[in-house]
Structure formats: structure tokens, C-alpha cells
Amino acid sequence: MFDLGRLSRPIRRRIIRASQKTRNADFRIRCRLVLKMAEGLSAHAAAMALGCAPSTAWRVALRFRAEGEQGLLDRRTENGSLKVDEDVRGGILQIVVGRPADHGFQRSTWSLEVLAQVIAKELNVRRSRGHLSKVVRSLGVVLKRARPFVRCPWSRRRREDRIAELRALAAHRARREVVLFVDEIDIHKNPRIGPDWTLRGQQRYVETPGRNEKRYLAGAYDHAQGRLIYVEGDRKASWLFVRLLHLLASIYHRTRTIHLILDNYVIHKSRWVEKALRELGGRIELHFLPPYCPQENRIERLWKDVHDNVTRNHDKKTMIDLLEAIFQYLSTRLNTQREPLGC
């Protein structure tokens, strides 16, 4: 038995309090070993009770008898502050927000090697590639594809005012009025290639046709009701959009005004469209988004889901099979209605 002697009440309270507050499991074990051995247990019995090696209990007892409470601390604390403390983590986040070119590198994207060099230079902290990978993951930094965009030519004030106006229209529509988000989606027989889970060392193959074939859907999405109305055609032209307008006028025949929020694509502004709007008695009003602001059109997310779940890496042999798969997917997600065949 290794006799530590009885602990005074103040020391015992300090050790108990320290073991309860610490997040360091090793320090907690050392505190509990000392408390149990001070109660009269042998080093071996204390180790068995706490699930650690007897040699650990002997080492803790020797250090505690020689140094007192200081002997419970991790000796690595004498090495200085942690190399990746909160200040360093904040500095890493600021570096990642920028680009390698901001620090004199010709690369346009980050790699762990370049990031390690910048961190060593800017923060005076040197970390291995493996450790740095764990640190950036813990900070929520992930590897993902960049998203291309075109800057809106409007002024910021004009763009924000227009977006706020359209959001208010969608949120507070009047009685006997409906607000729909309109856009077209391109359907290619040639599959869109995207990432997929595979076993290490294996490659997934997607057969592509020798000749591509295209179809287009023009849709109107009622976000409030979870409803999609669409037509299908072999060209993205004004006549496809006009067919959608006539279908909407037929479905919403009791609605006083049909508001359509859509982009500035040329097929939405042609003379054919203007003529169709006049023939429909002005019941349909077009509200155009600022240029290059697709994120404000709620149907865009729906079309993205179609590509993610149906067209990407698809194995359909014919366009008819591919369209049927899309129609089925849409019908399982939403209340859908499309133009009758033969129209």
C-alpha cells in the first residue's frame, strides 16, 4: 500500500472542485486517484476502481507526495501556450476567407500545403498537414465547389428595393390573387455528371449517347400551396412560355390577377408574349427580377432538386423514359398539373 496520508479538508475540497470543473480527462483521473489513495486504498486498488494502469497510480502518488497539488498538473503546460489556441483559430479563419494570391501565391485555390505555409508566416505557427486538416475541419472549413455568378448591373439600392418589393408581393398577396415563380429547365439526354459514393479504387461509369437530345419544361411554382404547373416542349422559345400563360389562365380562371415573378430572359419579353397577355385580358402581370438574381426565384431550387435526384448520372436510354422519371419525381413531391397531351 502506498500511504499518502490523510488530506486536509481544504486540500481535499480543492482537488474535488478541480476534478469537477476540468475538461481534461487525464487531470480528472489523477485527482480521483489521489482522493481514493488518501481514503486508504492501495495504488493497485485505486487504479482498478478507475480503470487505469497501476503504474499510472504509482506515478501520480509519487508526484503528489513530492510536489503536492502542483504534481497533479500536466507537465506539458510548462511548454507554453497551446499552438492552436483561440487566437490562432480566428487567424486561420481570416486567412481562409481570402485567397492564396493575397499572400503572394499564384494559386487561385487553397491547398493544405499552401495554407500551412501562410499560417507559419502570418501566425508563426507550424503544423503538419494531418494536424492542420483536423483543425480546419473543426472550424467548419470544407472542400466544396465554387459557385459562378454574374454581377447584377443595377445599383445596390435599386436591386435591393426591387427584391424587397417582390418579396412583399409574394408574402402579402391580395384576395383572389395568386403569385407564382416562373422559370424553364433544360432536360438533356446526355447525363449531367456529378459526384457519387463509390468504393475506394473503383470508378463509376455513366454511359452517354452518341447524339444528344433536349427537352424543356416551363413551370410556374406556387410556393404557398406547394403546387407546380408546367408545360413541355422541344425548344426554349416564346411559344413555350405562351402555352404556359394560357394554361395558367385556364387553371386560375376564377382568379382576378395572376402575378408571375420571373427573370429577364428574352422569351419572356417578346411581341408574341405581349400579344398573349393582351388576349388574356390583362389578368396576368409579369414582375421581372433584377438581372442575374436567380436566388430570388424559388422555382430555381425545385429545378436543382430535379437535376440532383433525376438527371445527374442518369441511365435512361430514351428521352421519353427520362421525362417520365422527372414527371414521376415531381408528382411525388408536389401537387403538379401539366398541359394535357395533344395540346
PyMOL commands that set and color helices and strands:
alter all, ss='L'
color gray80, all
select helices_A, chain A and resi 9-21+25-38+43-50+54-72+75-79+86-97+100-103+112-123+129-138+156-171+238-251+266-268+271-279+294-296+299-311+319-333
alter helices_A, ss='H'
color red, helices_A
select strands_A, chain A and resi 177-188+214-222+227-233+257-262+284-288+335-338
alter strands_A, ss='S'
color yellow, strands_A
deselect
rebuild
show_as cartoon
